[in-house]
């Protein structure tokens, strides 16, 4: 379905460096053609906590500025405008994405909105002729992932999904090691993200602004296609706690590891997925998504480094952070144990390994991968090159996570039909 990315680490470092002059041979039509050094004018959608993090980093990038900010909560729109106007005093505020897209000054959109709204925001933006950087996960359901792919076959825009490990050099180094056979054949990979917090500060119970109310929040727009329920400040500001708007740990955290594992292993969609979780600790305020989560995904083989396929095991714990986060690739001759900061190459004992592997440790050379991922997006807006995490990669990670969630509800393993490109 998607041509495999064969980028090397050297290619990656060049791709995230300064913008190449000119436009590639497959350049796409744009409302405003961008020169190699021309300023990109950005509209920010959703300047909440994560959105303001992105805005701060965009403001550090040369030849990029915010010209517009949109949010359905007036308080966040105003906070976003304060950040935008540090660099561009003329930035405008809008209450809806659609109104911001009517602004001809907007070349591209950066979006950090609730998970269940991503698909509509992406499709509306690319249909308007703009490129978009959208926070992960790209889609709430696997069907939405297919919708985005099909929509962009027509729109032909740049879509970058915010799984930022694709802009970290260590993962390309790990891919070189794995795909060169440096640690032998791989049959199992493990991903994890373990956190802890105080009982009075549960995961995802983000602070609610004191000025927020039904009067200054567009509740019907927030709900969108989700079930119609009465206005709730908790649901609006802490939406990851509810299945209606989020896939919980699978959508928030597991997609990071699945996307990184896909990059290293060359994977796409799993053949099957299982998922199971529950609320074992944080029962406050009607939370519905789990605070403890496990998944097993089965990926097809066919590559020299995993000819018969491999299993991915994933765990997320919100009551202990000893293991923190990262990925482990188990090979017959060695192991790669890594995260976005460090990569350790660990040899197997001589008595069982087929070949000798030298123990090594590598540190990332990317000090701020959030900024690096945004820089890659804006580079691609100019050059029309494929971004580090396009809509296909976004679909593979988010839809696999959704498959595990489907199993959680059905109690049965979820199967993917690769020929039909659908869950069976």
N, C-alpha and C positions, 0 to 999 in steps of 0.2 A: 504493500500500500504506500510505503514511503521509502524513497531511496535512502539507503544507509549512509550516515554521515561518516566520512573517512578522514575527518580532520585530525591532524597530528598535533602534538603539543606545540610545535613550532608554528603551525598554522594558527592555533588558538592565540598565541601571544601576539601574532601579527594582526589577528582579527580584532582584538580588544585594544590595540594601540591607536595611534592617530588615524584619522579618517583618510582613506585613499582618495586621490583626486579622480574626478570623472564619475561616470555611471556605467554599470555593467551592460553587457550586450542584451540582457533580458530585462532592462529597466521597464518599470510599469508606469502607466499614466497616473498623474497626480494633479490635484487641484492647483498646486503650486510646485513647479519643479525646483528641487533643492540643489544648489551648488555645493561643491565640496566643502566650502568654508562659510556657507550661508547660515544665518541664525535660524534655528528651528523654534517655532512658536507653539507652545504646548498648552493644552487644556487639562487641568487636574480634576478628576472625578473621584470624589470621596476622600477629602482631607481629614479623615479621622486619625487615630494614633499611627497606624501604619502608613497612611497617606502622607502625613506630615513628615514621617521618616524619609519617605521617597522624595518629597519636595525639597527637603534640606540637601539631599544628595544631588538632585537635578540642578539646584542653584549653584553647586560647585563645578558644574560642567560648562566649559567654554562654548559659546555660540548656541546656547540653549536658554530659553526663558519662558516663564509662564505668562500667558496673555489672558488666561481665563481660569476660573475655578467654579465647580458646580457641586452642590450637595443639597439633599432634601432636608437636612437639619441646618437651620439658619446659623446656629452657633459654630458649627464646623466650617461652614462656608466662609464665615468671617475670619476664623482662625487661619484658614487656608489663604485667604486674600492677604493677610498680614505677611505671610511667608512669601507669597508671590510678589508682593510690592516691594520687598527688600531689593529685588533685582529689576523689577519693572513696575514703577509707580502707577502705570496706566492699566494694570490688570483688571479685568471685569469679573463680576460675580453673577452666577446663574443658579436657579433652583432646580433645573433638570438638565440631564445630558442632552436631550433633544434640542433645547434652546441653545446650549453651548455649541452644538454642532452646526447651528445656523450662523455662527460667527465665522466669517470668512478668514479671519486672522489666525484661526486654529489650524495648524498643520498636522498635529499628532495629539493623542490622548494618553495620559497615564492614569490608570484606574486602580483603586484600592477599595472595593465595595464588598458587601456580603456575598458569599459563595453562590447562593441561589440566583443572584442577579447577573452573574458574569456573562452568561451566554448572550443575553439580550444586549448588554452593554457592548460586547465585542462585535456582534453582528450589526447593530445599529451604527457603530463607529466605522467599520470597514465599508459598509454600504454607502456611507457618506463620502467615501474616498480618502479617509484618514487612516494612518497607521495607529496601532495601539500596543502599549505595554500594560498587561493586566496581571495583577497579583494572582498567585496560585490559590486553589486549584482552578484550572481553566473552566471546568464544567462540574456541575452537581450530579449529573447522571451520564451514563455512557451514551445515551441517545443525543444529549446535547453536544458531546464531543464530536459526533458525526455531523451534526448540524453546522458547527463552526467550520469544520474541514470543507464541507460542501459549499458553504457560503463563500469561503475564501478562494475556492477554485474559480469563482466568478469575479470576486472583488480584486483578487491579486494584491493584497496589501501586506505590509509587514506586521506580524503578530509575534510579540515576545511575551512569554509566560514567566512569572516571577519565581521560578525554581532556580535560585541563583548559583547553585553548585555548578551549573553549566558554564559559569564564568569564573571558575576557580581552577587554576593550573593543575592542582594535584589530581583532579579526576581525569584529566587527559593523560597525565603521567601514569595513573593506575590503568587506564585503558591500554596504553602502549605495553605495559608489563603483562597484563592479562592476555591481550590478543596476540602477543608475540610468543606466548607459551611459557613465559618466565616462571610462573608458579605451577605449571602443569595443567591437567584437566580439572575443571571446576564443576562440581555437582551441587554445591550449596552456597548460599549467600545469606548473610544475616544483616538486618537493619534494625535500629533501635532509636528511641527518643524517650528518655526517662527524665522526669521533672519532679520537683517537690515544692510544696508551699505550705504556709500556715493554715490552720483550720479556718481562721477568719479571713483568709485571702485566697479563696479557691481559684484554680486555673480557669481562665477565660471570663471570670467575673470582673470585667474591666470597669473602671470608675465611670459613673454616670454624671455628666455635667450638671451642676445645680440649676442651670437655667433651662434645661431641656424639658419640654412638655408636648402634649398633643397639639398645642397651638403653633409651635414652630418646627414640627416634624411632619413630613408628608407620609403618613402611615400607609395609605393605600398603595402608594408607589413602592414603598419598602416591601410590602407583602407580595406584590406582583402576582405570580401564579401560585404562590404558597397558600395554604388553607387560611380562610378568613377568620381571624380571631380578634378579640377586643384589643385596643391599644395597650402596649406594655413597654415600659422603659427598659425592663430587663431583657425582653426579647430583642428590642431594637439595638441596644448597645452591647449585649452579650450573646449575640446570635449563634455563636459557635456551640453554645450549650443546648441547642435545640435541633432535632433532626429536620424540622421543616426548612431550615436555612443552611444546614451544614451536614457534612458527613463525619463530624466529630474528629477524633484523632486520625482517622483515615484520610480525611480531606485536608486537615490542617498540617499534619506532621508526616504521615506516611508517604504522601506524594513527594516530599523532598527526597527521601531515601529511594523510592521506586524510580524516580527520574535519574538520580545519580547512578543507581545500579544499571538502568537501561543504557546510560551513556558508556559505562565501563564495559558492560557485557554485550552491547550491541542489540539489546532486546527491544521488543515492541509490546504487543499485547500478550498476557499470559494465556495458557490453554485453560486454566481453571483457577479459582480462588476460593478460599474459605476465610471467614472472619468471625470473631466472637469477642464480645466485650460486655461490660456491665458497670453499674455505678456501685463501687464498693466503699467509697469514702465520702464524696461530696454530694449529699442528697438535698442540698439547699435549693429553695426557690423553683422547684419543678423542673430542674435540669433533666433532659432526656438522653443526651449523648453520653457515652461511657467515659469514665475516668481511668479505665484500665482496658487495654485493647491488644489482641493478638491476631495475626493473619498468617496464612501459608498460601503462597502462590506458586503455580507450576508453569514454568516457561519452556517452550519448545527448544529442541536442539538444532543441529545443523552446522554449527561453527566448529572449527578445529579445537577451540578451548573449552567447548561444552557440547560435544557432538550428540549426546543423548538427552540433552536438556538439563535443567537445574531447578532446584527449589529455592524460593526466597522466603525466609522466616522473618517476621516483623513483630516487634513488641513496643508498646507505649504504656508507660506507668506514670501516674501523677502523684505517687506517694513515696518515691525514692529516686534520687538522682545519681546514685553511685556509678552507674554505667553511662550516664549522660547521653550522648548521641553519636551516631556514626554508622559505618558499614564495615563488614568483614567478608572477604572473599576467600573461600576455602579451596585451595588447590592441592593436587596430589604431591607437589614438591615444595609448596610454601603457602604462606598466608599473607594477605594484605589486610591490615587493620588500620582504618583511616577515618577521618572526618574532614571538614573543610579547612582545617588548620595544619594537620600533620598526617603523614603517611608512613606507616612502618611495614617493612618487608621482613617477614619472619620465616626462616627456613624450617622445613620438616626435619625430624631426626634422620641421620644418615642411614639408619637401618631400614627405613621405609621409603625414603625419597628415591625417585628414579635418577635424579640429577642434583648436583649441588647448587644451592641458592645462597647468595651472600646476604647476610642481615644488613639492612640499611634503614635510614630514617630521612625523610624529606619534609621540609617546611614550606608552606605556601608562600609565594611571592606576591600574592594579591592581598593588600592590606585591608581593603573594603570591598567585598564581593557584591554588596548591594549597589554601590556606585559603579563597579565594573560591569555589572549586568545592564544597568541603564545606559552606560556608555556604548556597550555593544548594540543596544537597541537603536540609539540615535545614529551611530555609524551606519547601520543597515537602512535607516530611513533615507540616508543620503545615497548610499551605494546600491541599494536594492539587493544586497546579498542576503542569503538565508541567515536569520539570527540564531543565536546559540540555542534557544528553546522556542521552536515554532509551534504552530497549532497541532501538528502531528505528535510531537513529543509531549505537549500539554495533554492531549487526548490519551496517550498511552498510560501516563501516570495517574491521571484523575479517574479515568474509566476503570482501570484495574482496581483502584481504591473503592470505587462504587461497586464493583463486582464482589469484593469482600464484604461490603455492607449489605448487599442483597443476600448473601449467605447468612449473615448475622440474623436477618429477619426471617428467612425461609427455613433455616436449619439444614439446608442442602448445599452441596458444592455448586458454585456458579460456573458454567462452562461458556467459553467463547468460541464461536464459529468463525474462523479466519476468512473462509471463502465468502460467507454472507456478511461479514463484518457486523456481527450482532451477538448478543447474549442468547443462548439457547436454553 
